[in-house]
Amino acid sequence: MLLRYAVIFIVSWIGFETETGQLKAVTVVTFLCQFFNTAFVMLLVNADLTEQPMPTYGFNSGSNGDFNASFFKTIGNTLISTMVLNAIYPCIDFMMYWGMRAGFRILDRPCCSLNKQETKETSIQKYINLYSGPAYMMHYKYSTILNVCFVTFMFGFGLPYLFPVAILAFIVLYFSEKTMLYYSYRVPPMYDAKTSEMVYGMLQFAPIFYLAFGYWMCSSKQLLSNDNLTPFESLGSTPITEHLFPSVVDASGW
């Protein structure tokens, strides 16, 4: 919630010539923040790249050196729980804000009165703000769709449960937004098709994440057979994966 308003404030402060240009910028920035927070933060915090032949840049304090059993039991379960919560969040958001608006409207009327014309507001604009619905944040809907698609394709090969969760998220989002557009939201501005075309263009890159991360998981021998497991040096040590970046292009990776 704070993220969306922070992004809107920053982009509005920068300023754009058209409303569509501002909407596109807010959509992209919101999606990148959501995607990084959902998909990459847990990976980087729990990563231990000391085994890889490359600079670790400080990513060596975690407990996961690869997509192994420890990853799927910890980060995998957390990721699925997060996506399930995001899938049902539109319903929670609708119920919470509908209850808040109904409560403020009841407090505005005299005791036990159901007549909307009886109000404590002292101006027409305050009355309109109280009894009209919330503004339709189209950028947040676009960024949610992008985030669900990219996270699902990024981890879907190893966590196929994400695909039915993504379907659930789209179904819930469709019916909740359809209902809110008819009965709750204010009439949104007349946007053109440029933002939708931008979102379609960005969605074309989601399968690239699926291919890249899917191939990396397929090239890990420890995910294919228990014959390639290595013993722990100590209880708190990071498991040795023997799955290095050069293996992506050599015969062992294929």
C-alpha positions as CSV (number, residue, x, y, z in Angstrom):
1,M,0.0,0.0,0.0
2,L,2.8,2.5,0.9
3,L,4.7,1.4,-2.1
4,R,2.0,2.4,-4.6
5,Y,1.5,5.8,-3.1
6,A,5.3,6.4,-2.9
7,V,5.7,5.6,-6.5
8,I,2.8,7.8,-7.6
9,F,4.3,10.7,-5.5
10,I,7.8,10.3,-7.0
11,V,6.6,10.0,-10.6
12,S,4.1,12.9,-10.2
13,W,7.0,15.0,-8.8
14,I,9.1,14.2,-11.9
15,G,6.2,15.3,-14.1
16,F,5.1,14.1,-17.6
17,E,3.5,15.9,-20.5
18,T,0.5,13.5,-20.7
19,E,-1.5,11.4,-18.3
20,T,-0.7,8.3,-20.3
21,G,3.0,8.9,-20.0
22,Q,2.7,9.2,-16.3
23,L,0.6,6.1,-16.1
24,K,3.2,4.1,-18.0
25,A,6.0,5.3,-15.8
26,V,4.1,4.5,-12.6
27,T,3.2,1.0,-14.0
28,V,6.8,0.1,-14.8
29,V,8.3,1.4,-11.6
30,T,5.7,-0.3,-9.5
31,F,6.1,-3.6,-11.3
32,L,9.9,-3.5,-10.9
33,C,9.6,-2.8,-7.2
34,Q,7.1,-5.6,-6.7
35,F,9.1,-8.0,-8.8
36,F,12.4,-7.3,-7.0
37,N,10.7,-7.5,-3.6
38,T,8.9,-10.8,-4.4
39,A,11.4,-12.7,-6.5
40,F,14.9,-11.4,-5.8
41,V,15.1,-10.2,-2.2
42,M,14.7,-13.7,-0.7
43,L,17.2,-15.2,-3.2
44,L,19.8,-12.6,-2.5
45,V,19.4,-12.7,1.3
46,N,19.7,-16.5,1.5
47,A,22.3,-16.8,-1.2
48,D,25.8,-18.2,-0.7
49,L,27.8,-17.8,-4.0
50,T,31.3,-18.6,-2.6
51,E,31.3,-21.8,-4.7
52,Q,30.8,-20.0,-8.0
53,P,33.9,-18.8,-9.9
54,M,32.9,-15.2,-9.8
55,P,32.9,-12.3,-7.3
56,T,30.2,-12.8,-4.7
57,Y,29.7,-9.1,-4.0
58,G,28.8,-9.9,-0.4
59,F,26.3,-12.6,-1.2
60,N,28.0,-15.3,0.8
61,S,26.2,-15.2,4.2
62,G,23.1,-17.3,3.3
63,S,22.5,-21.0,3.4
64,N,21.5,-21.8,-0.2
65,G,24.1,-22.1,-2.9
66,D,21.7,-23.3,-5.5
67,F,18.1,-24.5,-6.2
68,N,18.4,-27.5,-3.9
69,A,16.2,-29.2,-1.3
70,S,16.9,-26.5,1.3
71,F,15.7,-23.8,-1.2
72,F,12.4,-25.5,-1.9
73,K,11.7,-26.2,1.7
74,T,12.3,-22.7,2.9
75,I,12.2,-20.1,0.1
76,G,9.9,-22.1,-2.1
77,N,7.3,-22.5,0.6
78,T,7.5,-18.8,1.5
79,L,7.3,-17.8,-2.2
80,I,4.1,-19.9,-2.7
81,S,2.5,-18.6,0.4
82,T,3.3,-15.0,-0.7
83,M,1.7,-15.6,-4.1
84,V,-1.4,-17.2,-2.6
85,L,-1.8,-14.2,-0.3
86,N,-1.4,-11.9,-3.3
87,A,-4.0,-13.9,-5.2
88,I,-6.7,-13.5,-2.6
89,Y,-5.6,-10.0,-1.5
90,P,-8.1,-8.2,-3.9
91,C,-10.9,-9.7,-1.9
92,I,-9.3,-8.6,1.4
93,D,-8.7,-5.2,0.0
94,F,-12.3,-4.9,-1.2
95,M,-13.8,-6.0,2.1
96,M,-11.5,-3.8,4.2
97,Y,-12.0,-0.5,2.3
98,W,-15.7,-1.2,1.8
99,G,-16.1,-1.5,5.5
100,M,-14.1,1.7,6.1
101,R,-16.2,3.7,3.7
102,A,-19.4,2.3,5.1
103,G,-18.3,3.2,8.6
104,F,-17.4,6.8,7.7
105,R,-20.7,7.2,6.0
106,I,-22.7,5.9,9.0
107,L,-20.8,8.3,11.3
108,D,-21.6,11.2,9.0
109,R,-25.4,10.7,9.4
110,P,-27.5,11.4,12.5
111,C,-28.0,8.5,14.8
112,C,-30.0,5.6,13.3
113,S,-30.7,7.6,10.1
114,L,-30.5,5.8,6.7
115,N,-31.2,9.0,4.7
116,K,-28.1,10.0,2.7
117,Q,-29.3,13.5,2.4
118,E,-28.9,14.0,6.1
119,T,-25.2,14.7,6.5
120,K,-22.8,16.5,8.8
121,E,-20.5,17.7,6.0
122,T,-20.4,21.5,5.4
123,S,-19.6,21.6,1.7
124,I,-20.6,19.8,-1.5
125,Q,-17.1,18.7,-2.2
126,K,-16.7,17.0,1.2
127,Y,-20.0,15.3,0.7
128,I,-18.9,14.0,-2.8
129,N,-15.6,12.8,-1.5
130,L,-17.3,10.9,1.3
131,Y,-20.0,9.2,-0.8
132,S,-18.0,8.6,-4.0
133,G,-15.9,5.5,-4.4
134,P,-12.1,5.3,-4.5
135,A,-10.0,6.3,-7.6
136,Y,-9.3,3.5,-10.0
137,M,-5.5,2.8,-9.8
138,M,-5.0,1.2,-13.2
139,H,-1.3,1.2,-12.9
140,Y,-1.4,-1.1,-9.8
141,K,-3.6,-3.6,-11.6
142,Y,-1.2,-3.7,-14.6
143,S,1.8,-4.1,-12.3
144,T,0.1,-6.9,-10.4
145,I,-0.6,-8.8,-13.6
146,L,3.0,-8.4,-14.7
147,N,4.4,-9.4,-11.3
148,V,2.3,-12.6,-11.1
149,C,3.3,-13.6,-14.7
150,F,7.0,-13.0,-14.2
151,V,7.3,-14.6,-10.8
152,T,5.4,-17.7,-12.0
153,F,7.5,-18.1,-15.1
154,M,10.7,-17.5,-13.1
155,F,10.2,-20.2,-10.6
156,G,7.4,-22.2,-12.3
157,F,9.7,-25.0,-13.6
158,G,10.8,-25.9,-10.1
159,L,7.5,-24.9,-8.4
160,P,4.7,-25.9,-10.8
161,Y,2.2,-25.1,-8.0
162,L,2.7,-21.5,-9.0
163,F,0.7,-21.9,-12.2
164,P,-2.7,-22.8,-10.6
165,V,-2.0,-20.1,-8.1
166,A,-1.5,-17.6,-11.0
167,I,-4.8,-18.8,-12.5
168,L,-6.5,-18.2,-9.2
169,A,-5.0,-14.7,-9.0
170,F,-6.2,-13.7,-12.4
171,I,-9.7,-15.1,-11.7
172,V,-10.0,-13.3,-8.4
173,L,-8.6,-10.1,-9.9
174,Y,-11.0,-10.2,-12.9
175,F,-14.2,-10.7,-10.9
176,S,-13.2,-8.3,-8.0
177,E,-12.2,-5.5,-10.4
178,K,-15.3,-6.1,-12.5
179,T,-17.5,-5.8,-9.4
180,M,-15.6,-2.7,-8.2
181,L,-15.8,-0.9,-11.5
182,Y,-19.6,-1.3,-11.5
183,Y,-20.4,-0.6,-7.9
184,S,-17.5,1.1,-6.2
185,Y,-14.8,2.9,-8.2
186,R,-15.1,6.3,-9.6
187,V,-15.3,6.6,-13.4
188,P,-11.6,6.3,-14.5
189,P,-10.1,8.7,-17.1
190,M,-10.3,7.8,-20.8
191,Y,-6.8,6.3,-21.3
192,D,-5.6,5.3,-24.7
193,A,-4.2,1.9,-25.7
194,K,-0.5,2.8,-25.3
195,T,-0.3,1.5,-21.7
196,S,-2.0,-1.8,-22.6
197,E,0.4,-2.3,-25.6
198,M,3.3,-1.6,-23.3
199,V,2.2,-4.3,-20.9
200,Y,1.7,-6.8,-23.7
201,G,5.2,-6.0,-24.9
202,M,6.6,-6.6,-21.4
203,L,4.8,-9.9,-21.0
204,Q,6.6,-11.3,-24.0
205,F,9.8,-11.4,-21.9
206,A,8.3,-13.6,-19.2
207,P,9.0,-16.9,-21.0
208,I,12.7,-15.9,-21.2
209,F,12.8,-16.2,-17.4
210,Y,11.2,-19.6,-17.6
211,L,13.7,-20.9,-20.1
212,A,16.7,-19.5,-18.3
213,F,15.8,-20.6,-14.8
214,G,14.3,-23.9,-16.0
215,Y,17.5,-24.7,-17.9
216,W,19.6,-23.9,-14.8
217,M,17.5,-26.2,-12.7
218,C,17.7,-29.0,-15.3
219,S,21.5,-28.7,-15.5
220,S,21.7,-29.4,-11.7
221,K,22.6,-33.1,-11.2
222,Q,21.5,-32.9,-7.5
223,L,17.9,-32.2,-8.5
224,L,17.9,-35.2,-10.9
225,S,19.5,-37.9,-8.8
226,N,20.4,-38.6,-5.2
227,D,23.7,-40.1,-6.4
228,N,25.3,-36.7,-6.8
229,L,24.7,-35.4,-3.2
230,T,27.7,-34.3,-1.2
231,P,28.0,-34.7,2.6
232,F,27.8,-31.7,5.0
233,E,31.1,-30.5,6.4
234,S,29.2,-29.3,9.5
235,L,25.6,-28.8,10.5
236,G,25.6,-25.1,9.7
237,S,27.6,-25.2,6.5
238,T,26.2,-24.5,3.1
239,P,25.7,-27.7,1.0
240,I,28.2,-28.1,-1.8
241,T,26.3,-28.1,-5.1
242,E,29.0,-28.8,-7.7
243,H,26.8,-26.8,-10.0
244,L,28.8,-23.9,-11.4
245,F,28.0,-21.3,-14.1
246,P,30.5,-22.9,-16.6
247,S,28.4,-26.1,-16.5
248,V,25.6,-24.3,-18.3
249,V,27.6,-24.5,-21.6
250,D,29.7,-27.7,-21.2
251,A,28.7,-31.3,-21.7
252,S,27.7,-31.9,-18.1
253,G,25.1,-29.2,-18.3
254,W,23.6,-30.6,-21.5
